[in-house]
Amino acid sequence: MKRTTFITSITASIALLAPLSLLADHHEEAAAPPSLTEVWIVVPKAGMADKFVKAVTDDIAYRVKKGDTRSWNAYTVAIGHNLDPIQFRACCFDWADQDTYEADSMEKGLSKNWNENVDQYVDHYHRYFETTDWENSHWPEGEGDGPYYGATTWTHKQGGGEASNNARKKMSQLAINEGWEGNWLWFSRTGGKSTTAIVSSYKNYADMEPPEQSFGAFAYEKLGEEEAAKMFEEFNSGFTDSDYTVWKHHKGMSMPDDEE
């Protein structure tokens, strides 16, 4: 999970499946973890970004002290039309786990501490849950550590049907079964507009260089021009537009790694 209007070019749209990875800890040969991720998009008040970061850093220390059971990671915008939002993510759990977590959070005063010490610097919030499609994602062990994450998000067309989703699965399985050397993670969102997103991981800006062979060329080679063109057309048919943002992991506003 480039930033453009809706991509109508078949080759351009599928080129987004360049080396791709993810924001959660998953290994392709291990049993897939639960699929839900809680996502908060937080926009600090104008002129208060530094105070917000300091308050969040202190809030993280409080969460560690109180034993927050979720590992929250923060991401700031590195490339995009709006550099203000900060994204906080925690995975991987089932719906029933959310009830348990919210009760535990209340008991430990986690929300109370945020509201008393961080909320004063916040302009507004967005909250979502995202479901990971592990079956059609691919992340070899040892990859995906960022710190940069490119997220392409497509907005669903009302009444778009299943053709687009079926094409997405076909593209993914083609890449997996035919040895495409990319890495990718698919998300679908609950809350707000209905969206599908794919996320990529990069070590640095040089790592964002497109591969020598695009996935479009790879698919034409494996399926033939007519079948590949139909698959890409069906994928594009379900969306009204697309958006691309590169996020950078912010260590100071994230829960520490287990090794730290």
N, C-alpha and C positions, 0 to 999 in steps of 0.2 A: 507495500500500500509505500505524454507529458501534460503539464497543466494547460489544457486547451479547451475549446468548445468540443461538443460531441464529435468523436472521431468517426468519420464515415469511410475513410480509406481502410480497406481490409488489411493491407500490410502494416499500416501505421498502428492500427488498433491492436493487432496481435503482437507487435513488436514490444508492447508493454510487458510481455512475458520474457523479458531479458533476465539475467541472473536475479532470481527472486528468493526472498526468505521471509522471516516472520518475527513477531514481537513476543512470542511465548515459547516455552521450553517443550519441544516435542521432537522425538526421533522417529524416523520413518519405519524402523523395524520394531519399535516398541508399541505396546497397546496405546491407542489414542487416548489422551486425557479428556476430561469433560470439556465441552465445547464453548461454554459461555465466558465472556470477558466483560467486566464492567468498565465503562468509559465515561470520564468526565472531561468536558471541554470548558476551560475556565479562562475568562478574559479579565486581566487586571485593569483597574481604573487607570486612566491616562496619567502619566507622571508618577505612578506608584509601583512600577514593575520591580524596582530594587527592593522596596519594602515588602512587596508580595513574596519575592524569592526568599528573603530572610525569614519571613513569617512561616513559609512552607517548610523551610529547612528546620526550623525549631519544631514545627508540628510533626515532622518525620521523626525527630529525636523523641518526642513525646509518644508517638505510636510504637516505636521500638521499645521504649521503657514499659509501656502498658501491655505489650505483647499482641499488637495487631496481627491477626492471623493471615492477612493478605499482603502480598509483596507488590506494593504500588510503585510504578515506574512513571517518570515524567518525561515529556518530550516537548521541545520548543520548535517553532517553524524555522527551518533553514532556507527553504525555497518555497515561495508561494505568494499570492497576491495580498495576503493579510498576515503580518508577522506577529500579531498580538496574542492569538490563542495559545494556551498551554494545555497539553493533553495528559491526563492521568489515566493509567490503565492497570487493571489487575485481573489475572486469569488463574487458573482455569477451574470452573465449578459448574454445578447443575443448579436449576432454578430453586430447588429446596434448600440448597446451601445458602442462598441469599437471605432467607428468613433467619437462619442461624447466625449468619454474619451480622445482620442488622441488630439483632438482639444483643450479641456480644459487644458490638460497637457502642451501643447505648450504655450497656453496663460499665464499660471501660471509659466512658466519657470522650470517645474519639471525635464524634460529631460536635459535641459541646466545645471541646478545645479548639476545633477549627472555627466554629462560629464566633467564638470570643476573641480569637487572635489573628485569624486570616481573612475572614469574610469582609472585614472593613476595607480591604484593599481590592475587593473583587467588583467588577462592573456587572458581569452576568455569567450564568452557567448554562451548559447543555449537558444532559445526561442520556446515555444510551446503553443498551446491552448489545454485544455483537456475538454472533454464532460463527464458530470456525468450521469450515467444511474440510475436516481432516482427510477424508477419503480422496478428495481431488486436489489436495495440496501436496507439496513435496519439499522436504527440508532435510538434506543429509546431515548426519551427526557432525557436530563441530563447526557448523556454519550458522550465520544469522546473528552475529553478535553486534552488528552495527559499527559505530554509533549512529549512522544515518539510516533512515527508513523511508523509502519512497512509497507512497500510497496513492493508487489510482482508484477513484471512486466513481461509479456509474449510477445515475439516478434512474430508477425504473419508470418506464412508460406505463400509464394507467391502462390496464387491460392488455398488457404486452404478451401474456400467455407464457407457455412453457418452452417455446422454441429457443429462446435466448439461453435459458438455464441449461437445457439439454445440450446446446452447442458448447457452453462453458465446460460442462463435464466431458464432452467429447474431446475438446482441445486439451484438457488436463490429462486425460487418460492416454491420448496420443503421445503427449510429451513424456509421460511416465513410462509407458510401455515401449516406446521407440528410442528411449535413451537421450532425450533432449537434456542438455547439461545445465538447465536453469533450476532455480529454487523459487518456490512461490507459496503463498498462503492466501486462501480465499476467506472473506468475511461477509456476512449479511447482517444488516442492522435491524434492531427492534427499537422503535422510537423515532419520531420525526419522519422525514421522507424515507421511503423504501429505497435502499441502496444495496449495491454489491461492490465490494472492494477487493483489490489484490495488493499485497504488500511486498516490497523488496528490501533487502538489507545491503548496505554498502559500508566498506571499511573507511573510505575516504572519497573525495570527489573523482579521483582517477578511476576508482572502481565503478563509477557510473557510466563509463564508456560502453556504448552498445556492443554486443557480440558481433563477431565477423559474419555469422549467419543469423539473420533474424528468424524468429519463430515462424513468421509468414513464409519465408523461403523453405524452412524445414517442413512445414505442413504441405506446401505445394509438392515438394519432393516425395513425401510419404503417401499422400492421398491423390495426387494429380490436381491439375488446375481447377477443373470443374467442381470436384467434391470439396476441395479446400475453400474455394470462393463461396460456395453455398453455406458452409459451416460458419465462415466469418460473417456473412450477411445475416444469418439467423442470430448470431450472437449480438450483432449491433441492433437488431430489430426491436429488442426489448427495452431500449434506453432512450432518454431524451437528451442527455448531455453527460459529460464526464469532467473530472477535476483531478489535478495532480498536485500533491504537496510532498515535500521532503521534510521529514521531522528528524530532529537530533535528540538523542537521549541526554537528559540533564541529570547527571549523577547526584548533584547536591540536593535536588528535590525528589530523589527516589529512595526507596527503602534500600539499605545496604545489602550486598550480596551475602550469601551464607558464609562465604570464605572471609568476609571482612570482619 
